[in-house]
Amino acid sequence: MKVIVVGAGITGVSAAEWLRRDGHQVTLIDRVRPGDPAQASHGNAGILGRSGVVPVSVPGLVWKAPGMLLDRDSPLYLRLGHLPRLMPWLLRFLWNGRRGKVEEIARGLAPLVGDSVDQHLALARGTPAERFIRHGFYTAIYRDRAAFEKDSFGFALRRAHGFEWEEWDRAALREYDPELSEDYTFAAALKDHGFITSPAGYVAALAEHFEREGGTFLQGEVADIAQAGPDRNGGRGTVTLIGGARHEADRVVLAAGVWSGKLAARLGHNAAMESERGYHLTLTGVSHKPPAPYMVTDAKLGVTPMEEGLRFAGTVDFGGIDGPPRTAPLENLRRRVRQIYPRLEWDGEETWMGQRPSTVDSLPLLGASPKAPAIHFAFGGQHLGLTMGPRLGRMTADMIAGRKTNIDISAYRVDRFDRH
Ligand SMILES: Cc1cc2nc3c(=O)[nH]c(=O)nc-3n(C[C@H](O)[C@H](O)[C@H](O)COP(=O)(O)OP(=O)(O)OC[C@H]3O[C@@H](n4cnc5c(N)ncnc54)[C@H](O)[C@@H]3O)c2cc1C
């Protein structure tokens, strides 16, 4: 078949490569080159969060959020002018943080993230992208055990899904990472995780491999997607670029990250999507790097040893998809460096803002549109989009080939937010 994939972040590149391996003639379209800073996939924390079954919206968040907005050290930001547009999404997002719903969401996330390290290896093995994949602990660090116990809901959920961790005291932490601040006296080191040492380099390498093996990359901005012809079931998909060029294919995959919502609306679907903007500060020429990533729980940020340097990444900034980046989250990240690594030295820094594609129920939209069956959705990876990208891409190829996905995909139905 002829297949067009719209969006060349980790999700689109993964889909394009798995489709190419199935023997399809695949064109990957994006307005930027794979690995570009305009993609969420460029500058994330690189963590393959295979135990990430706990969504951001959890019981109690609704009461904590207002106080967080007023605290200059908190990782939560909101642009007041965006509030009227954000409100319907935010209320549904917070409502989905009730206990029973979170357990249901966890059941939806588990099959997407659980085998993510293997999924990345299956995608990248034998390609130049393989060298970016590392195995290791994913360690949540706490001021003390009492702080860890406050997170017991999330850890119990992880355990219920079969994820295990080691509990480390100050001495064990010091042995693992002698440079870490003495203020962190407890850690939960989640086993058998992985990370990517340069998400931008990784996505670019995967795309180069795809092109080298016969896939096509076309740079352009998609203005519209539609189902061609009156025959809904046998029809083809069309993609119209800004400037008017029109491309037709047997299947079109929409994998445009946070921007997918707008294109899904053209087909009559509500993606219930919002941009959770996040930031990174990467220190270059650092005197020290930890063996594997941390989740710094009091600051809610990831610290990852990258090829580019030591990356501090986090923040949730509800500033709207088109709003300019702000400086306060970066100042916040800069203040955190010394709290985590009091003796660290470095010679430069690089900063970035990216947009997480987040639905109200923290689950992606995956599968063919019932309104336009030639068009498949693959987006909504939220805080775990790097982790689950290869999985979403592979399942998309499975569905297009008519193979069984061997997991229940009803939780990701693409019309679940539509008014019926
Ligand atoms: C600070 C931060 C830290 C993060 N840390 C992690 C982490 O440690 N682990 C993890 O798993 N996830 C993490 N994430 C989330 C992860 O980065 C995203 O969920 C993931 O990258 C989304 O990938 P994507 O391919 O769906 O979207 P993107 O990477 O955003 O790609 C979408 C692509 O679509 C293209 N596009 C959009 N509209 C059009 C159009 N009309 N025409 C042509 N092209 C178009 C865009 O140009 C873009 O290239 C983090 C995110 C942030 C912001």
PDBQT file of the ligand as one rigid body, heavy atoms in Angstrom, charges set to zero:
ROOT
HETATM    1  C1  LIG A 501      10.185  18.727  29.150  1.00  0.00    +0.000 C 
HETATM    2  C2  LIG A 501       9.664  17.410  28.631  1.00  0.00    +0.000 A 
HETATM    3  C3  LIG A 501      10.187  16.230  29.126  1.00  0.00    +0.000 A 
HETATM    4  C4  LIG A 501       9.702  15.004  28.668  1.00  0.00    +0.000 A 
HETATM    5  N1  LIG A 501      10.279  13.854  29.125  1.00  0.00    +0.000 NA
HETATM    6  C5  LIG A 501       9.859  12.650  28.644  1.00  0.00    +0.000 A 
HETATM    7  C6  LIG A 501      10.489  11.455  29.061  1.00  0.00    +0.000 A 
HETATM    8  O1  LIG A 501      11.466  11.474  29.802  1.00  0.00    +0.000 OA
HETATM    9  N2  LIG A 501      10.004  10.269  28.593  1.00  0.00    +0.000 N 
HETATM   10  C7  LIG A 501       8.941  10.208  27.735  1.00  0.00    +0.000 A 
HETATM   11  O2  LIG A 501       8.522   9.120  27.363  1.00  0.00    +0.000 OA
HETATM   12  N3  LIG A 501       8.350  11.340  27.290  1.00  0.00    +0.000 NA
HETATM   13  C8  LIG A 501       8.778  12.556  27.721  1.00  0.00    +0.000 A 
HETATM   14  N4  LIG A 501       8.178  13.707  27.283  1.00  0.00    +0.000 N 
HETATM   15  C9  LIG A 501       7.035  13.613  26.356  1.00  0.00    +0.000 C 
HETATM   16  C10 LIG A 501       7.469  13.333  24.925  1.00  0.00    +0.000 C 
HETATM   17  O3  LIG A 501       8.526  14.202  24.573  1.00  0.00    +0.000 OA
HETATM   18  C11 LIG A 501       6.304  13.535  23.955  1.00  0.00    +0.000 C 
HETATM   19  O4  LIG A 501       5.127  12.906  24.417  1.00  0.00    +0.000 OA
HETATM   20  C12 LIG A 501       6.645  12.919  22.601  1.00  0.00    +0.000 C 
HETATM   21  O5  LIG A 501       7.872  13.446  22.131  1.00  0.00    +0.000 OA
HETATM   22  C13 LIG A 501       5.548  13.170  21.574  1.00  0.00    +0.000 C 
HETATM   23  O6  LIG A 501       6.006  12.670  20.343  1.00  0.00    +0.000 OA
HETATM   24  P1  LIG A 501       5.160  12.874  19.025  1.00  0.00    +0.000 P 
HETATM   25  O7  LIG A 501       5.878  12.191  17.934  1.00  0.00    +0.000 OA
HETATM   26  O8  LIG A 501       3.743  12.421  19.297  1.00  0.00    +0.000 OA
HETATM   27  O9  LIG A 501       5.094  14.451  18.824  1.00  0.00    +0.000 OA
HETATM   28  P2  LIG A 501       6.237  15.486  18.344  1.00  0.00    +0.000 P 
HETATM   29  O10 LIG A 501       7.585  15.003  18.704  1.00  0.00    +0.000 OA
HETATM   30  O11 LIG A 501       5.832  16.835  18.838  1.00  0.00    +0.000 OA
HETATM   31  O12 LIG A 501       6.141  15.438  16.769  1.00  0.00    +0.000 OA
HETATM   32  C14 LIG A 501       5.019  15.926  16.095  1.00  0.00    +0.000 C 
HETATM   33  C15 LIG A 501       5.484  16.380  14.730  1.00  0.00    +0.000 C 
HETATM   34  O13 LIG A 501       4.345  16.725  13.932  1.00  0.00    +0.000 OA
HETATM   35  C16 LIG A 501       4.730  17.807  13.117  1.00  0.00    +0.000 C 
HETATM   36  N5  LIG A 501       3.526  18.501  12.664  1.00  0.00    +0.000 N 
HETATM   37  C17 LIG A 501       2.524  18.969  13.432  1.00  0.00    +0.000 A 
HETATM   38  N6  LIG A 501       1.571  19.533  12.688  1.00  0.00    +0.000 NA
HETATM   39  C18 LIG A 501       1.985  19.414  11.407  1.00  0.00    +0.000 A 
HETATM   40  C19 LIG A 501       1.434  19.822  10.184  1.00  0.00    +0.000 A 
HETATM   41  N7  LIG A 501       0.254  20.432  10.120  1.00  0.00    +0.000 N 
HETATM   42  N8  LIG A 501       2.138  19.572   9.057  1.00  0.00    +0.000 NA
HETATM   43  C20 LIG A 501       3.352  18.934   9.095  1.00  0.00    +0.000 A 
HETATM   44  N9  LIG A 501       3.895  18.524  10.239  1.00  0.00    +0.000 NA
HETATM   45  C21 LIG A 501       3.238  18.763  11.380  1.00  0.00    +0.000 A 
HETATM   46  C22 LIG A 501       5.575  18.685  14.004  1.00  0.00    +0.000 C 
HETATM   47  O14 LIG A 501       6.389  19.557  13.243  1.00  0.00    +0.000 OA
HETATM   48  C23 LIG A 501       6.368  17.630  14.770  1.00  0.00    +0.000 C 
HETATM   49  O15 LIG A 501       7.586  17.359  14.134  1.00  0.00    +0.000 OA
HETATM   50  C24 LIG A 501       8.657  14.958  27.700  1.00  0.00    +0.000 A 
HETATM   51  C25 LIG A 501       8.156  16.143  27.173  1.00  0.00    +0.000 A 
HETATM   52  C26 LIG A 501       8.658  17.366  27.615  1.00  0.00    +0.000 A 
HETATM   53  C27 LIG A 501       8.111  18.625  27.013  1.00  0.00    +0.000 C 
ENDROOT
TORSDOF 0
